[in-house]
Amino acid sequence: MAYSDFKLIEIIDSFGLVIHESSGLFASVQEQECSDLLSILLKENVDLAVAISTEKARSEMIISPILLEIRRKFNYEISLFSGVDFTVDSQRGLNGFCDFILSLSSEQLLVRSPVIVLVESKNENLRFGLAQCIAEMVAAQFFNERAENQIKAIYGGVTIGTIWQFLKLEGNLVSIDLSEYYIKDIKKILGILYSAIAQSKP
């Protein structure tokens, strides 16, 4: 089994998780300004990525520029990983490749202190990405515990590029924000990602 093989009930039962669903979980998060660079890239890329309608196009043209914007906002003191093997415990199914990981460490050769995992939903339905995202969040939590990283909460996101949904894992409680954020809400999307990193930094 790998991250992408989990069904929602399997990940809940396997790791004793409690699910809390609510709308507006991140409603109070302060928006972050969108740089001129990101504004131009999104203006050029979003319609093109939607027209091409492939995972690769959405990943390269929409998702990556947004995550790179977050990295710039933290003056390159955080790291961004894309398509990396993140095997934590293969016997429990916590293995496989992660679409995106944001880490508090500036080290770019190895994942050191993951705080945000992001899953690109394969069939443009956010719900189908939730189980994989939660599995990767659990793996990140285990990773940090073993490394004695003082990170209390792991954040996750599921996206098709133009729509985003966010989650939070603290202890065994998974909080799922039922609100969906559209690309026109880019300042809010940036705010949620920024806040997750900022709150996790020592």
PyMOL commands that place a pseudoatom at each C-alpha (Angstrom):
pseudoatom trace, name=CA, resn=MET, resi=1, chain=A, elem=C, hetatm=0, pos=[0.000, 0.000, 0.000]
pseudoatom trace, name=CA, resn=ALA, resi=2, chain=A, elem=C, hetatm=0, pos=[1.101, 3.575, -0.675]
pseudoatom trace, name=CA, resn=TYR, resi=3, chain=A, elem=C, hetatm=0, pos=[-0.355, 7.004, 0.122]
pseudoatom trace, name=CA, resn=SER, resi=4, chain=A, elem=C, hetatm=0, pos=[-2.492, 7.004, -3.008]
pseudoatom trace, name=CA, resn=ASP, resi=5, chain=A, elem=C, hetatm=0, pos=[-3.957, 3.560, -2.192]
pseudoatom trace, name=CA, resn=PHE, resi=6, chain=A, elem=C, hetatm=0, pos=[-5.675, 4.597, 1.036]
pseudoatom trace, name=CA, resn=LYS, resi=7, chain=A, elem=C, hetatm=0, pos=[-9.428, 4.976, 1.245]
pseudoatom trace, name=CA, resn=LEU, resi=8, chain=A, elem=C, hetatm=0, pos=[-10.695, 7.527, 3.738]
pseudoatom trace, name=CA, resn=ILE, resi=9, chain=A, elem=C, hetatm=0, pos=[-12.092, 4.931, 6.159]
pseudoatom trace, name=CA, resn=GLU, resi=10, chain=A, elem=C, hetatm=0, pos=[-8.819, 2.965, 5.983]
pseudoatom trace, name=CA, resn=ILE, resi=11, chain=A, elem=C, hetatm=0, pos=[-6.617, 5.872, 6.974]
pseudoatom trace, name=CA, resn=ILE, resi=12, chain=A, elem=C, hetatm=0, pos=[-9.009, 6.806, 9.793]
pseudoatom trace, name=CA, resn=ASP, resi=13, chain=A, elem=C, hetatm=0, pos=[-9.163, 3.268, 11.199]
pseudoatom trace, name=CA, resn=SER, resi=14, chain=A, elem=C, hetatm=0, pos=[-5.472, 2.442, 10.679]
pseudoatom trace, name=CA, resn=PHE, resi=15, chain=A, elem=C, hetatm=0, pos=[-4.224, 5.423, 12.663]
pseudoatom trace, name=CA, resn=GLY, resi=16, chain=A, elem=C, hetatm=0, pos=[-7.090, 6.062, 15.082]
pseudoatom trace, name=CA, resn=LEU, resi=17, chain=A, elem=C, hetatm=0, pos=[-7.927, 9.441, 13.628]
pseudoatom trace, name=CA, resn=VAL, resi=18, chain=A, elem=C, hetatm=0, pos=[-10.877, 11.633, 14.519]
pseudoatom trace, name=CA, resn=ILE, resi=19, chain=A, elem=C, hetatm=0, pos=[-12.369, 13.691, 11.697]
pseudoatom trace, name=CA, resn=HIS, resi=20, chain=A, elem=C, hetatm=0, pos=[-13.868, 17.128, 12.303]
pseudoatom trace, name=CA, resn=GLU, resi=21, chain=A, elem=C, hetatm=0, pos=[-15.563, 18.806, 9.372]
pseudoatom trace, name=CA, resn=SER, resi=22, chain=A, elem=C, hetatm=0, pos=[-16.463, 22.481, 9.349]
pseudoatom trace, name=CA, resn=SER, resi=23, chain=A, elem=C, hetatm=0, pos=[-16.843, 25.348, 6.941]
pseudoatom trace, name=CA, resn=GLY, resi=24, chain=A, elem=C, hetatm=0, pos=[-14.662, 28.410, 7.301]
pseudoatom trace, name=CA, resn=LEU, resi=25, chain=A, elem=C, hetatm=0, pos=[-11.935, 26.707, 9.330]
pseudoatom trace, name=CA, resn=PHE, resi=26, chain=A, elem=C, hetatm=0, pos=[-9.441, 29.203, 7.930]
pseudoatom trace, name=CA, resn=ALA, resi=27, chain=A, elem=C, hetatm=0, pos=[-11.872, 32.102, 7.554]
pseudoatom trace, name=CA, resn=SER, resi=28, chain=A, elem=C, hetatm=0, pos=[-10.025, 34.275, 10.077]
pseudoatom trace, name=CA, resn=VAL, resi=29, chain=A, elem=C, hetatm=0, pos=[-6.645, 33.846, 8.407]
pseudoatom trace, name=CA, resn=GLN, resi=30, chain=A, elem=C, hetatm=0, pos=[-5.283, 37.124, 7.097]
pseudoatom trace, name=CA, resn=GLU, resi=31, chain=A, elem=C, hetatm=0, pos=[-4.919, 37.382, 3.352]
pseudoatom trace, name=CA, resn=GLN, resi=32, chain=A, elem=C, hetatm=0, pos=[-1.482, 37.799, 1.784]
pseudoatom trace, name=CA, resn=GLU, resi=33, chain=A, elem=C, hetatm=0, pos=[-0.784, 40.142, -1.075]
pseudoatom trace, name=CA, resn=CYS, resi=34, chain=A, elem=C, hetatm=0, pos=[-0.133, 38.620, -4.468]
pseudoatom trace, name=CA, resn=SER, resi=35, chain=A, elem=C, hetatm=0, pos=[3.084, 39.876, -6.050]
pseudoatom trace, name=CA, resn=ASP, resi=36, chain=A, elem=C, hetatm=0, pos=[3.105, 41.398, -9.516]
pseudoatom trace, name=CA, resn=LEU, resi=37, chain=A, elem=C, hetatm=0, pos=[5.108, 38.392, -10.696]
pseudoatom trace, name=CA, resn=LEU, resi=38, chain=A, elem=C, hetatm=0, pos=[2.514, 35.870, -9.526]
pseudoatom trace, name=CA, resn=SER, resi=39, chain=A, elem=C, hetatm=0, pos=[-0.340, 38.002, -10.844]
pseudoatom trace, name=CA, resn=ILE, resi=40, chain=A, elem=C, hetatm=0, pos=[1.231, 38.024, -14.311]
pseudoatom trace, name=CA, resn=LEU, resi=41, chain=A, elem=C, hetatm=0, pos=[1.938, 34.289, -14.234]
pseudoatom trace, name=CA, resn=LEU, resi=42, chain=A, elem=C, hetatm=0, pos=[-1.595, 33.409, -13.187]
pseudoatom trace, name=CA, resn=LYS, resi=43, chain=A, elem=C, hetatm=0, pos=[-3.096, 35.768, -15.753]
pseudoatom trace, name=CA, resn=GLU, resi=44, chain=A, elem=C, hetatm=0, pos=[-1.051, 34.065, -18.463]
pseudoatom trace, name=CA, resn=ASN, resi=45, chain=A, elem=C, hetatm=0, pos=[-1.260, 30.505, -17.192]
pseudoatom trace, name=CA, resn=VAL, resi=46, chain=A, elem=C, hetatm=0, pos=[-4.635, 29.697, -15.649]
pseudoatom trace, name=CA, resn=ASP, resi=47, chain=A, elem=C, hetatm=0, pos=[-6.773, 29.681, -18.786]
pseudoatom trace, name=CA, resn=LEU, resi=48, chain=A, elem=C, hetatm=0, pos=[-4.028, 27.870, -20.695]
pseudoatom trace, name=CA, resn=ALA, resi=49, chain=A, elem=C, hetatm=0, pos=[-3.693, 25.172, -18.014]
pseudoatom trace, name=CA, resn=VAL, resi=50, chain=A, elem=C, hetatm=0, pos=[-7.470, 24.705, -17.915]
pseudoatom trace, name=CA, resn=ALA, resi=51, chain=A, elem=C, hetatm=0, pos=[-7.580, 24.405, -21.707]
pseudoatom trace, name=CA, resn=ILE, resi=52, chain=A, elem=C, hetatm=0, pos=[-4.726, 21.866, -21.795]
pseudoatom trace, name=CA, resn=SER, resi=53, chain=A, elem=C, hetatm=0, pos=[-6.522, 20.034, -18.974]
pseudoatom trace, name=CA, resn=THR, resi=54, chain=A, elem=C, hetatm=0, pos=[-3.690, 17.795, -17.783]
pseudoatom trace, name=CA, resn=GLU, resi=55, chain=A, elem=C, hetatm=0, pos=[-2.240, 17.298, -14.317]
pseudoatom trace, name=CA, resn=LYS, resi=56, chain=A, elem=C, hetatm=0, pos=[1.175, 18.355, -15.586]
pseudoatom trace, name=CA, resn=ALA, resi=57, chain=A, elem=C, hetatm=0, pos=[-0.167, 21.659, -16.934]
pseudoatom trace, name=CA, resn=ARG, resi=58, chain=A, elem=C, hetatm=0, pos=[-2.016, 22.492, -13.709]
pseudoatom trace, name=CA, resn=SER, resi=59, chain=A, elem=C, hetatm=0, pos=[0.999, 21.504, -11.638]
pseudoatom trace, name=CA, resn=GLU, resi=60, chain=A, elem=C, hetatm=0, pos=[3.539, 23.528, -13.602]
pseudoatom trace, name=CA, resn=MET, resi=61, chain=A, elem=C, hetatm=0, pos=[1.434, 26.535, -14.553]
pseudoatom trace, name=CA, resn=ILE, resi=62, chain=A, elem=C, hetatm=0, pos=[-0.720, 27.136, -11.472]
pseudoatom trace, name=CA, resn=ILE, resi=63, chain=A, elem=C, hetatm=0, pos=[0.321, 25.195, -8.377]
pseudoatom trace, name=CA, resn=SER, resi=64, chain=A, elem=C, hetatm=0, pos=[4.099, 25.567, -8.576]
pseudoatom trace, name=CA, resn=PRO, resi=65, chain=A, elem=C, hetatm=0, pos=[4.052, 29.362, -9.086]
pseudoatom trace, name=CA, resn=ILE, resi=66, chain=A, elem=C, hetatm=0, pos=[1.815, 29.750, -6.014]
pseudoatom trace, name=CA, resn=LEU, resi=67, chain=A, elem=C, hetatm=0, pos=[4.109, 27.639, -3.826]
pseudoatom trace, name=CA, resn=LEU, resi=68, chain=A, elem=C, hetatm=0, pos=[7.172, 29.445, -5.126]
pseudoatom trace, name=CA, resn=GLU, resi=69, chain=A, elem=C, hetatm=0, pos=[5.474, 32.708, -4.124]
pseudoatom trace, name=CA, resn=ILE, resi=70, chain=A, elem=C, hetatm=0, pos=[5.233, 31.395, -0.550]
pseudoatom trace, name=CA, resn=ARG, resi=71, chain=A, elem=C, hetatm=0, pos=[8.902, 30.479, -0.617]
pseudoatom trace, name=CA, resn=ARG, resi=72, chain=A, elem=C, hetatm=0, pos=[9.763, 34.018, -1.727]
pseudoatom trace, name=CA, resn=LYS, resi=73, chain=A, elem=C, hetatm=0, pos=[7.613, 35.483, 1.040]
pseudoatom trace, name=CA, resn=PHE, resi=74, chain=A, elem=C, hetatm=0, pos=[9.804, 33.633, 3.542]
pseudoatom trace, name=CA, resn=ASN, resi=75, chain=A, elem=C, hetatm=0, pos=[12.967, 34.907, 1.872]
pseudoatom trace, name=CA, resn=TYR, resi=76, chain=A, elem=C, hetatm=0, pos=[13.861, 31.401, 0.634]
pseudoatom trace, name=CA, resn=GLU, resi=77, chain=A, elem=C, hetatm=0, pos=[14.319, 30.172, 4.216]
pseudoatom trace, name=CA, resn=ILE, resi=78, chain=A, elem=C, hetatm=0, pos=[11.853, 27.328, 3.623]
pseudoatom trace, name=CA, resn=SER, resi=79, chain=A, elem=C, hetatm=0, pos=[12.148, 24.503, 1.123]
pseudoatom trace, name=CA, resn=LEU, resi=80, chain=A, elem=C, hetatm=0, pos=[9.799, 23.251, -1.561]
pseudoatom trace, name=CA, resn=PHE, resi=81, chain=A, elem=C, hetatm=0, pos=[9.745, 19.692, -2.869]
pseudoatom trace, name=CA, resn=SER, resi=82, chain=A, elem=C, hetatm=0, pos=[7.856, 18.370, -5.869]
pseudoatom trace, name=CA, resn=GLY, resi=83, chain=A, elem=C, hetatm=0, pos=[7.333, 14.716, -6.779]
pseudoatom trace, name=CA, resn=VAL, resi=84, chain=A, elem=C, hetatm=0, pos=[9.711, 13.383, -4.116]
pseudoatom trace, name=CA, resn=ASP, resi=85, chain=A, elem=C, hetatm=0, pos=[9.787, 9.942, -2.511]
pseudoatom trace, name=CA, resn=PHE, resi=86, chain=A, elem=C, hetatm=0, pos=[8.650, 10.403, 1.086]
pseudoatom trace, name=CA, resn=THR, resi=87, chain=A, elem=C, hetatm=0, pos=[8.816, 6.926, 2.617]
pseudoatom trace, name=CA, resn=VAL, resi=88, chain=A, elem=C, hetatm=0, pos=[8.316, 7.039, 6.387]
pseudoatom trace, name=CA, resn=ASP, resi=89, chain=A, elem=C, hetatm=0, pos=[6.938, 3.596, 7.290]
pseudoatom trace, name=CA, resn=SER, resi=90, chain=A, elem=C, hetatm=0, pos=[6.342, 1.299, 4.327]
pseudoatom trace, name=CA, resn=GLN, resi=91, chain=A, elem=C, hetatm=0, pos=[4.929, -1.486, 6.496]
pseudoatom trace, name=CA, resn=ARG, resi=92, chain=A, elem=C, hetatm=0, pos=[2.050, 0.794, 7.468]
pseudoatom trace, name=CA, resn=GLY, resi=93, chain=A, elem=C, hetatm=0, pos=[1.546, 2.133, 3.969]
pseudoatom trace, name=CA, resn=LEU, resi=94, chain=A, elem=C, hetatm=0, pos=[3.240, 5.464, 4.636]
pseudoatom trace, name=CA, resn=ASN, resi=95, chain=A, elem=C, hetatm=0, pos=[5.314, 5.412, 1.508]
pseudoatom trace, name=CA, resn=GLY, resi=96, chain=A, elem=C, hetatm=0, pos=[5.217, 6.769, -1.981]
pseudoatom trace, name=CA, resn=PHE, resi=97, chain=A, elem=C, hetatm=0, pos=[5.693, 10.036, -3.781]
pseudoatom trace, name=CA, resn=CYS, resi=98, chain=A, elem=C, hetatm=0, pos=[4.287, 13.364, -2.613]
pseudoatom trace, name=CA, resn=ASP, resi=99, chain=A, elem=C, hetatm=0, pos=[3.128, 15.907, -5.154]
pseudoatom trace, name=CA, resn=PHE, resi=100, chain=A, elem=C, hetatm=0, pos=[4.364, 18.834, -3.054]
pseudoatom trace, name=CA, resn=ILE, resi=101, chain=A, elem=C, hetatm=0, pos=[5.909, 19.350, 0.385]
pseudoatom trace, name=CA, resn=LEU, resi=102, chain=A, elem=C, hetatm=0, pos=[6.745, 22.637, 2.085]
pseudoatom trace, name=CA, resn=SER, resi=103, chain=A, elem=C, hetatm=0, pos=[9.342, 22.300, 4.826]
pseudoatom trace, name=CA, resn=LEU, resi=104, chain=A, elem=C, hetatm=0, pos=[10.545, 24.702, 7.515]
pseudoatom trace, name=CA, resn=SER, resi=105, chain=A, elem=C, hetatm=0, pos=[14.158, 23.844, 6.739]
pseudoatom trace, name=CA, resn=SER, resi=106, chain=A, elem=C, hetatm=0, pos=[16.034, 25.810, 4.109]
pseudoatom trace, name=CA, resn=GLU, resi=107, chain=A, elem=C, hetatm=0, pos=[17.843, 22.609, 3.103]
pseudoatom trace, name=CA, resn=GLN, resi=108, chain=A, elem=C, hetatm=0, pos=[16.766, 21.613, -0.383]
pseudoatom trace, name=CA, resn=LEU, resi=109, chain=A, elem=C, hetatm=0, pos=[18.572, 18.285, -0.875]
pseudoatom trace, name=CA, resn=LEU, resi=110, chain=A, elem=C, hetatm=0, pos=[16.600, 16.396, 1.807]
pseudoatom trace, name=CA, resn=VAL, resi=111, chain=A, elem=C, hetatm=0, pos=[13.205, 16.761, 3.447]
pseudoatom trace, name=CA, resn=ARG, resi=112, chain=A, elem=C, hetatm=0, pos=[13.940, 17.781, 7.039]
pseudoatom trace, name=CA, resn=SER, resi=113, chain=A, elem=C, hetatm=0, pos=[10.872, 19.325, 8.711]
pseudoatom trace, name=CA, resn=PRO, resi=114, chain=A, elem=C, hetatm=0, pos=[7.700, 18.988, 6.636]
pseudoatom trace, name=CA, resn=VAL, resi=115, chain=A, elem=C, hetatm=0, pos=[4.813, 21.228, 7.651]
pseudoatom trace, name=CA, resn=ILE, resi=116, chain=A, elem=C, hetatm=0, pos=[2.542, 21.332, 4.572]
pseudoatom trace, name=CA, resn=VAL, resi=117, chain=A, elem=C, hetatm=0, pos=[1.755, 18.496, 2.166]
pseudoatom trace, name=CA, resn=LEU, resi=118, chain=A, elem=C, hetatm=0, pos=[-0.217, 19.180, -0.963]
pseudoatom trace, name=CA, resn=VAL, resi=119, chain=A, elem=C, hetatm=0, pos=[-1.969, 16.648, -3.173]
pseudoatom trace, name=CA, resn=GLU, resi=120, chain=A, elem=C, hetatm=0, pos=[-3.025, 17.348, -6.723]
pseudoatom trace, name=CA, resn=SER, resi=121, chain=A, elem=C, hetatm=0, pos=[-6.370, 15.640, -7.187]
pseudoatom trace, name=CA, resn=LYS, resi=122, chain=A, elem=C, hetatm=0, pos=[-6.065, 13.252, -10.084]
pseudoatom trace, name=CA, resn=ASN, resi=123, chain=A, elem=C, hetatm=0, pos=[-9.588, 13.471, -11.500]
pseudoatom trace, name=CA, resn=GLU, resi=124, chain=A, elem=C, hetatm=0, pos=[-10.517, 17.079, -10.743]
pseudoatom trace, name=CA, resn=ASN, resi=125, chain=A, elem=C, hetatm=0, pos=[-12.584, 16.019, -7.734]
pseudoatom trace, name=CA, resn=LEU, resi=126, chain=A, elem=C, hetatm=0, pos=[-11.093, 17.352, -4.507]
pseudoatom trace, name=CA, resn=ARG, resi=127, chain=A, elem=C, hetatm=0, pos=[-12.780, 14.730, -2.361]
pseudoatom trace, name=CA, resn=PHE, resi=128, chain=A, elem=C, hetatm=0, pos=[-10.854, 11.926, -4.044]
pseudoatom trace, name=CA, resn=GLY, resi=129, chain=A, elem=C, hetatm=0, pos=[-7.586, 13.487, -2.865]
pseudoatom trace, name=CA, resn=LEU, resi=130, chain=A, elem=C, hetatm=0, pos=[-8.499, 13.725, 0.814]
pseudoatom trace, name=CA, resn=ALA, resi=131, chain=A, elem=C, hetatm=0, pos=[-7.443, 10.211, 1.870]
pseudoatom trace, name=CA, resn=GLN, resi=132, chain=A, elem=C, hetatm=0, pos=[-4.062, 10.517, 0.175]
pseudoatom trace, name=CA, resn=CYS, resi=133, chain=A, elem=C, hetatm=0, pos=[-3.525, 13.951, 1.701]
pseudoatom trace, name=CA, resn=ILE, resi=134, chain=A, elem=C, hetatm=0, pos=[-4.376, 12.736, 5.212]
pseudoatom trace, name=CA, resn=ALA, resi=135, chain=A, elem=C, hetatm=0, pos=[-2.046, 9.741, 4.786]
pseudoatom trace, name=CA, resn=GLU, resi=136, chain=A, elem=C, hetatm=0, pos=[0.793, 12.074, 3.818]
pseudoatom trace, name=CA, resn=MET, resi=137, chain=A, elem=C, hetatm=0, pos=[-0.021, 14.370, 6.751]
pseudoatom trace, name=CA, resn=VAL, resi=138, chain=A, elem=C, hetatm=0, pos=[0.172, 11.403, 9.153]
pseudoatom trace, name=CA, resn=ALA, resi=139, chain=A, elem=C, hetatm=0, pos=[3.525, 10.445, 7.617]
pseudoatom trace, name=CA, resn=ALA, resi=140, chain=A, elem=C, hetatm=0, pos=[4.799, 14.012, 8.057]
pseudoatom trace, name=CA, resn=GLN, resi=141, chain=A, elem=C, hetatm=0, pos=[3.666, 13.943, 11.688]
pseudoatom trace, name=CA, resn=PHE, resi=142, chain=A, elem=C, hetatm=0, pos=[5.512, 10.654, 12.310]
pseudoatom trace, name=CA, resn=PHE, resi=143, chain=A, elem=C, hetatm=0, pos=[8.575, 11.996, 10.517]
pseudoatom trace, name=CA, resn=ASN, resi=144, chain=A, elem=C, hetatm=0, pos=[8.697, 15.088, 12.706]
pseudoatom trace, name=CA, resn=GLU, resi=145, chain=A, elem=C, hetatm=0, pos=[8.187, 13.094, 15.898]
pseudoatom trace, name=CA, resn=ARG, resi=146, chain=A, elem=C, hetatm=0, pos=[11.090, 10.792, 15.039]
pseudoatom trace, name=CA, resn=ALA, resi=147, chain=A, elem=C, hetatm=0, pos=[13.292, 13.729, 14.122]
pseudoatom trace, name=CA, resn=GLU, resi=148, chain=A, elem=C, hetatm=0, pos=[12.193, 15.527, 17.325]
pseudoatom trace, name=CA, resn=ASN, resi=149, chain=A, elem=C, hetatm=0, pos=[11.024, 18.504, 15.298]
pseudoatom trace, name=CA, resn=GLN, resi=150, chain=A, elem=C, hetatm=0, pos=[8.849, 20.752, 17.458]
pseudoatom trace, name=CA, resn=ILE, resi=151, chain=A, elem=C, hetatm=0, pos=[6.027, 21.074, 14.947]
pseudoatom trace, name=CA, resn=LYS, resi=152, chain=A, elem=C, hetatm=0, pos=[2.606, 20.785, 16.592]
pseudoatom trace, name=CA, resn=ALA, resi=153, chain=A, elem=C, hetatm=0, pos=[0.369, 20.753, 13.536]
pseudoatom trace, name=CA, resn=ILE, resi=154, chain=A, elem=C, hetatm=0, pos=[0.651, 19.467, 9.997]
pseudoatom trace, name=CA, resn=TYR, resi=155, chain=A, elem=C, hetatm=0, pos=[-1.306, 21.226, 7.283]
pseudoatom trace, name=CA, resn=GLY, resi=156, chain=A, elem=C, hetatm=0, pos=[-2.506, 19.735, 4.060]
pseudoatom trace, name=CA, resn=GLY, resi=157, chain=A, elem=C, hetatm=0, pos=[-4.159, 20.804, 0.868]
pseudoatom trace, name=CA, resn=VAL, resi=158, chain=A, elem=C, hetatm=0, pos=[-5.932, 19.175, -2.042]
pseudoatom trace, name=CA, resn=THR, resi=159, chain=A, elem=C, hetatm=0, pos=[-6.099, 21.118, -5.264]
pseudoatom trace, name=CA, resn=ILE, resi=160, chain=A, elem=C, hetatm=0, pos=[-6.777, 20.949, -8.968]
pseudoatom trace, name=CA, resn=GLY, resi=161, chain=A, elem=C, hetatm=0, pos=[-4.968, 24.260, -9.365]
pseudoatom trace, name=CA, resn=THR, resi=162, chain=A, elem=C, hetatm=0, pos=[-8.074, 26.386, -9.796]
pseudoatom trace, name=CA, resn=ILE, resi=163, chain=A, elem=C, hetatm=0, pos=[-9.791, 25.119, -6.615]
pseudoatom trace, name=CA, resn=TRP, resi=164, chain=A, elem=C, hetatm=0, pos=[-8.156, 24.454, -3.227]
pseudoatom trace, name=CA, resn=GLN, resi=165, chain=A, elem=C, hetatm=0, pos=[-9.285, 22.762, -0.008]
pseudoatom trace, name=CA, resn=PHE, resi=166, chain=A, elem=C, hetatm=0, pos=[-7.284, 22.722, 3.230]
pseudoatom trace, name=CA, resn=LEU, resi=167, chain=A, elem=C, hetatm=0, pos=[-6.848, 20.425, 6.243]
pseudoatom trace, name=CA, resn=LYS, resi=168, chain=A, elem=C, hetatm=0, pos=[-5.057, 20.439, 9.578]
pseudoatom trace, name=CA, resn=LEU, resi=169, chain=A, elem=C, hetatm=0, pos=[-3.749, 17.524, 11.648]
pseudoatom trace, name=CA, resn=GLU, resi=170, chain=A, elem=C, hetatm=0, pos=[-3.010, 18.026, 15.332]
pseudoatom trace, name=CA, resn=GLY, resi=171, chain=A, elem=C, hetatm=0, pos=[-2.568, 14.939, 17.497]
pseudoatom trace, name=CA, resn=ASN, resi=172, chain=A, elem=C, hetatm=0, pos=[-5.097, 12.480, 16.114]
pseudoatom trace, name=CA, resn=LEU, resi=173, chain=A, elem=C, hetatm=0, pos=[-7.599, 15.173, 15.135]
pseudoatom trace, name=CA, resn=VAL, resi=174, chain=A, elem=C, hetatm=0, pos=[-7.992, 15.909, 11.439]
pseudoatom trace, name=CA, resn=SER, resi=175, chain=A, elem=C, hetatm=0, pos=[-9.856, 19.151, 10.807]
pseudoatom trace, name=CA, resn=ILE, resi=176, chain=A, elem=C, hetatm=0, pos=[-11.203, 19.439, 7.274]
pseudoatom trace, name=CA, resn=ASP, resi=177, chain=A, elem=C, hetatm=0, pos=[-12.309, 22.797, 5.959]
pseudoatom trace, name=CA, resn=LEU, resi=178, chain=A, elem=C, hetatm=0, pos=[-15.346, 22.141, 3.781]
pseudoatom trace, name=CA, resn=SER, resi=179, chain=A, elem=C, hetatm=0, pos=[-14.930, 25.562, 2.191]
pseudoatom trace, name=CA, resn=GLU, resi=180, chain=A, elem=C, hetatm=0, pos=[-13.378, 25.569, -1.242]
pseudoatom trace, name=CA, resn=TYR, resi=181, chain=A, elem=C, hetatm=0, pos=[-11.102, 28.397, -2.323]
pseudoatom trace, name=CA, resn=TYR, resi=182, chain=A, elem=C, hetatm=0, pos=[-11.029, 29.385, -5.968]
pseudoatom trace, name=CA, resn=ILE, resi=183, chain=A, elem=C, hetatm=0, pos=[-8.094, 30.859, -7.833]
pseudoatom trace, name=CA, resn=LYS, resi=184, chain=A, elem=C, hetatm=0, pos=[-9.819, 34.247, -7.785]
pseudoatom trace, name=CA, resn=ASP, resi=185, chain=A, elem=C, hetatm=0, pos=[-9.331, 34.013, -3.984]
pseudoatom trace, name=CA, resn=ILE, resi=186, chain=A, elem=C, hetatm=0, pos=[-5.556, 33.833, -4.476]
pseudoatom trace, name=CA, resn=LYS, resi=187, chain=A, elem=C, hetatm=0, pos=[-4.893, 36.233, -1.596]
pseudoatom trace, name=CA, resn=LYS, resi=188, chain=A, elem=C, hetatm=0, pos=[-6.780, 33.919, 0.756]
pseudoatom trace, name=CA, resn=ILE, resi=189, chain=A, elem=C, hetatm=0, pos=[-5.004, 30.842, -0.584]
pseudoatom trace, name=CA, resn=LEU, resi=190, chain=A, elem=C, hetatm=0, pos=[-1.666, 32.557, -0.061]
pseudoatom trace, name=CA, resn=GLY, resi=191, chain=A, elem=C, hetatm=0, pos=[-2.790, 33.645, 3.405]
pseudoatom trace, name=CA, resn=ILE, resi=192, chain=A, elem=C, hetatm=0, pos=[-3.633, 30.093, 4.491]
pseudoatom trace, name=CA, resn=LEU, resi=193, chain=A, elem=C, hetatm=0, pos=[-0.340, 28.700, 3.195]
pseudoatom trace, name=CA, resn=TYR, resi=194, chain=A, elem=C, hetatm=0, pos=[1.622, 31.562, 4.723]
pseudoatom trace, name=CA, resn=SER, resi=195, chain=A, elem=C, hetatm=0, pos=[-0.130, 31.243, 8.077]
pseudoatom trace, name=CA, resn=ALA, resi=196, chain=A, elem=C, hetatm=0, pos=[0.553, 27.502, 8.255]
pseudoatom trace, name=CA, resn=ILE, resi=197, chain=A, elem=C, hetatm=0, pos=[4.285, 28.095, 7.840]
pseudoatom trace, name=CA, resn=ALA, resi=198, chain=A, elem=C, hetatm=0, pos=[4.398, 31.129, 10.133]
pseudoatom trace, name=CA, resn=GLN, resi=199, chain=A, elem=C, hetatm=0, pos=[2.576, 29.372, 12.975]
pseudoatom trace, name=CA, resn=SER, resi=200, chain=A, elem=C, hetatm=0, pos=[4.885, 26.368, 12.736]
pseudoatom trace, name=CA, resn=LYS, resi=201, chain=A, elem=C, hetatm=0, pos=[8.165, 28.246, 12.834]
pseudoatom trace, name=CA, resn=PRO, resi=202, chain=A, elem=C, hetatm=0, pos=[9.947, 28.091, 16.217]
for i in range(1, 202): cmd.bond("trace and resi %d" % i, "trace and resi %d" % (i + 1))
show_as sticks, trace
zoom trace
